[in-house]
């Protein structure tokens, strides 16, 4: 299926690992040019080496996204080197466990900086480009925005705000034909998720317990399945009349009757 993304410039934050890497791969498969924005971890360096060896049109712009000045300069660098941005995929973040009781006001604010503020900052600084291209924003949120989890107030607040901003931006940007949508994963096996599992003692038993509660197939959602949803929402043809939507890709984890599991 041709999603009409050939040669379009797409920025993916955290696009070198986990769900972000899946989104990068899906965009590249559609012929897009992709700029990965984020920290150069070892996983990211390996991913970018793979992209380079495959001669794919993918580059890394290093940035600590908590620094809003760096968000501004990163967008300026991208536009100067590559032209106008068509797609912005806000994906970077971490479930950092800043709870109401276990956290502090200072750590809560830090969590918002890690998970929320850069979503606004990058969209704000990329907006002139997006207006010129009549582009698309996809915000990667989480089922935690809908369900809660316990012990992660900063992350939950950020993810809920991302959903609110998705609809607010969709409304504000209607005159410019810019579409804004969100994708909500639930249980997706990523390097971060694996590291979390490994802190729990019997990781494999815990994983079996989790997957037993996922109705469709009793399995984790794949990063590629989140990526397929994101790349569909970026498409100016197949998703041309879709905006302000929260698309949940989770095998029925959130909404289907618990009697099924």
C-alpha positions as CSV (number, residue, x, y, z in Angstrom):
1,X,0.0,0.0,0.0
2,X,1.4,3.4,-1.0
3,X,0.8,5.8,1.9
4,X,2.1,8.8,-0.2
5,X,5.0,9.5,2.2
6,X,7.8,9.1,-0.4
7,X,10.5,11.8,0.1
8,X,8.5,13.5,2.9
9,X,10.5,14.6,5.9
10,X,9.4,13.1,9.2
11,X,10.9,13.8,12.6
12,X,10.6,11.0,15.2
13,X,11.7,11.7,18.8
14,X,13.2,8.7,20.5
15,X,13.2,7.1,17.0
16,X,16.3,5.0,17.5
17,X,15.0,2.4,20.0
18,X,11.8,0.6,21.0
19,X,8.6,1.8,19.6
20,X,10.3,4.8,18.1
21,X,12.7,2.6,16.1
22,X,9.6,0.7,14.8
23,X,8.1,3.9,13.6
24,X,11.3,5.0,11.9
25,X,11.5,1.7,10.1
26,X,7.9,2.0,8.9
27,X,8.4,5.5,7.7
28,X,11.5,4.5,5.8
29,X,9.7,1.6,4.2
30,X,7.3,4.1,2.8
31,X,10.1,6.1,1.2
32,X,10.1,8.9,3.8
33,X,13.2,10.7,5.0
34,X,13.5,10.4,8.8
35,X,15.3,12.5,11.3
36,X,15.7,10.7,14.7
37,X,15.9,13.2,17.6
38,X,17.1,12.2,21.0
39,X,20.0,11.0,23.1
40,X,22.7,8.9,21.5
41,X,22.5,5.8,23.7
42,X,24.3,2.6,22.7
43,X,21.0,1.1,21.3
44,X,20.5,4.3,19.3
45,X,24.1,4.2,17.9
46,X,23.7,0.6,16.9
47,X,20.4,1.4,15.2
48,X,21.8,4.4,13.3
49,X,24.8,2.3,12.2
50,X,22.3,-0.3,10.8
51,X,20.4,2.5,8.9
52,X,23.7,3.9,7.5
53,X,24.9,0.5,6.3
54,X,21.6,-0.1,4.6
55,X,21.9,3.3,2.9
56,X,18.6,4.4,4.3
57,X,17.7,8.1,4.5
58,X,17.9,8.4,8.2
59,X,19.9,10.8,10.4
60,X,20.3,11.4,14.1
61,X,20.1,14.9,15.6
62,X,21.4,14.6,19.2
63,X,19.3,16.4,21.8
64,X,18.3,16.3,25.4
65,X,14.6,17.1,24.9
66,X,14.2,18.4,28.4
67,X,16.1,21.5,27.2
68,X,13.5,23.5,25.3
69,X,16.2,25.8,23.8
70,X,17.7,22.6,22.3
71,X,14.3,21.7,20.9
72,X,14.2,25.0,19.1
73,X,17.7,24.7,17.7
74,X,17.2,21.1,16.7
75,X,14.1,22.0,14.6
76,X,16.1,24.9,13.1
77,X,19.0,22.5,12.2
78,X,16.7,20.0,10.6
79,X,14.9,22.6,8.5
80,X,18.2,24.2,7.4
81,X,19.7,20.9,6.3
82,X,16.7,19.1,5.0
83,X,13.8,21.5,4.3
84,X,10.3,21.7,5.6
85,X,9.0,19.1,8.0
86,X,5.9,17.1,6.9
87,X,5.5,14.8,9.9
88,X,6.3,15.1,13.6
89,X,6.0,12.0,15.7
90,X,6.3,12.9,19.4
91,X,7.4,9.6,21.0
92,X,10.2,10.0,23.4
93,X,9.6,9.5,27.1
94,X,10.0,7.2,30.1
95,X,7.7,5.7,32.7
96,X,9.9,7.0,35.6
97,X,7.8,5.9,38.6
98,X,7.3,9.3,40.1
99,X,4.3,8.6,42.4
100,X,2.2,10.8,44.6
101,X,3.6,9.3,47.8
102,X,7.0,8.1,46.6
103,X,7.8,11.2,44.6
104,X,8.3,14.9,45.3
105,X,7.1,18.1,43.7
106,X,10.5,18.5,42.2
107,X,10.6,15.0,40.7
108,X,7.0,15.5,39.4
109,X,8.1,18.6,37.5
110,X,11.2,16.7,36.1
111,X,8.9,14.0,34.9
112,X,6.7,16.5,33.0
113,X,9.9,17.8,31.4
114,X,10.9,14.3,30.4
115,X,7.5,13.2,29.0
116,X,5.3,16.2,28.1
117,X,7.0,19.6,27.7
118,X,9.0,18.6,24.6
119,X,5.8,17.5,22.9
120,X,4.6,21.1,23.0
121,X,8.0,22.6,22.3
122,X,8.7,20.6,19.2
123,X,5.2,21.1,17.8
124,X,5.5,24.8,18.5
125,X,8.9,25.2,16.8
126,X,8.0,23.0,13.8
127,X,4.6,24.7,13.2
128,X,5.7,27.0,10.4
129,X,7.1,24.0,8.5
130,X,3.9,22.0,9.2
131,X,1.8,24.8,7.9
132,X,3.8,25.0,4.6
133,X,3.5,21.2,4.1
134,X,0.0,20.8,5.5
135,X,1.5,18.0,7.5
136,X,0.6,15.7,10.4
137,X,1.4,15.3,14.1
138,X,1.2,12.0,15.8
139,X,1.5,11.9,19.6
140,X,2.5,8.5,21.1
141,X,0.6,8.4,24.4
142,X,-0.2,5.3,26.6
143,X,-3.0,3.3,28.1
144,X,-1.9,4.8,31.5
145,X,-3.6,8.0,30.4
146,X,-6.9,6.1,30.5
147,X,-6.5,3.5,33.1
148,X,-4.0,4.8,35.7
149,X,-1.3,2.4,37.0
150,X,-0.4,3.5,40.4
151,X,2.9,5.0,41.5
152,X,3.6,7.0,38.3
153,X,1.8,10.3,38.7
154,X,4.3,12.2,36.5
155,X,4.0,9.8,33.6
156,X,0.2,9.5,33.9
157,X,-0.2,13.3,34.0
158,X,2.0,13.6,30.9
159,X,0.2,10.9,28.9
160,X,-3.2,12.3,29.8
161,X,-2.1,15.8,28.8
162,X,-0.8,14.4,25.5
163,X,-4.4,13.2,24.7
164,X,-5.8,16.6,25.6
165,X,-3.3,18.4,23.5
166,X,-4.0,16.1,20.5
167,X,-7.6,17.3,20.4
168,X,-6.7,20.9,21.2
169,X,-4.1,21.0,18.4
170,X,-6.5,19.2,16.0
171,X,-9.0,22.0,16.6
172,X,-6.5,24.9,16.5
173,X,-4.8,23.7,13.3
174,X,-7.9,22.9,11.2
175,X,-7.5,26.2,9.2
176,X,-4.1,25.0,8.1
177,X,-5.2,21.4,7.1
178,X,-2.8,20.0,9.7
179,X,-4.0,16.7,11.2
180,X,-3.2,15.7,14.8
181,X,-3.8,12.3,16.2
182,X,-2.6,10.0,19.0
183,X,-1.6,6.3,19.3
184,X,-2.0,4.6,22.7
185,X,0.1,1.4,23.3
186,X,-0.5,-0.8,26.3
187,X,1.9,-3.7,26.7
188,X,4.7,-3.6,24.1
189,X,8.0,-5.4,24.4
190,X,10.8,-2.8,24.2
191,X,14.3,-2.7,25.7
192,X,12.9,-0.4,28.5
193,X,10.1,-2.8,29.1
194,X,12.5,-5.8,29.3
195,X,14.7,-3.9,31.8
196,X,11.6,-3.3,33.9
197,X,10.7,-6.9,33.8
198,X,14.1,-8.0,34.8
199,X,13.8,-6.0,38.1
200,X,10.8,-8.1,39.2
201,X,12.5,-11.3,40.2
202,X,10.9,-14.0,38.1
203,X,10.6,-12.0,34.9
204,X,9.2,-14.9,32.8
205,X,6.4,-15.7,35.2
206,X,5.5,-12.0,35.4
207,X,5.5,-11.8,31.6
208,X,3.1,-14.8,31.4
209,X,0.8,-13.2,33.9
210,X,0.7,-10.0,31.8
211,X,0.2,-11.7,28.5
212,X,-2.6,-13.9,29.9
213,X,-4.6,-10.6,30.4
214,X,-4.3,-9.5,26.8
215,X,-7.4,-10.8,25.0
216,X,-6.2,-10.9,21.4
217,X,-3.7,-13.7,21.0
218,X,-2.5,-13.6,24.7
219,X,0.6,-11.8,23.5
220,X,2.4,-8.5,23.8
221,X,1.8,-5.9,21.1
222,X,4.6,-5.6,18.6
223,X,6.5,-2.3,18.1
224,X,5.8,-2.7,14.4
225,X,2.0,-2.8,15.1
226,X,2.2,0.6,16.9
227,X,4.4,1.8,14.0
228,X,1.8,0.7,11.4
229,X,-0.9,2.8,13.2
230,X,1.4,5.8,13.4
231,X,2.4,5.7,9.7
232,X,-1.2,5.3,8.7
233,X,-2.0,8.5,10.6
234,X,0.8,10.3,8.9
235,X,-0.5,9.4,5.5
236,X,-2.0,12.4,3.5
237,X,-4.1,10.0,1.5
238,X,-5.2,7.1,3.6
239,X,-5.7,9.3,6.7
240,X,-6.6,12.5,4.9
241,X,-9.8,13.0,6.9
242,X,-8.7,11.7,10.3
243,X,-7.9,14.2,13.0
244,X,-8.3,14.5,16.7
245,X,-8.4,10.7,17.2
246,X,-7.0,8.5,19.9
247,X,-6.2,5.2,18.3
248,X,-5.7,2.4,20.8
249,X,-3.5,-0.6,19.6
250,X,-3.4,-3.0,22.5
251,X,-5.1,-6.3,21.6
252,X,-8.2,-5.3,23.5
253,X,-6.3,-4.9,26.8
254,X,-8.0,-1.7,27.9
255,X,-11.6,-2.0,26.7
256,X,-12.7,-5.6,26.4
257,X,-14.5,-7.4,29.2
258,X,-12.2,-8.9,31.8
259,X,-14.2,-12.1,31.6
260,X,-12.4,-12.8,28.4
261,X,-9.2,-13.2,30.3
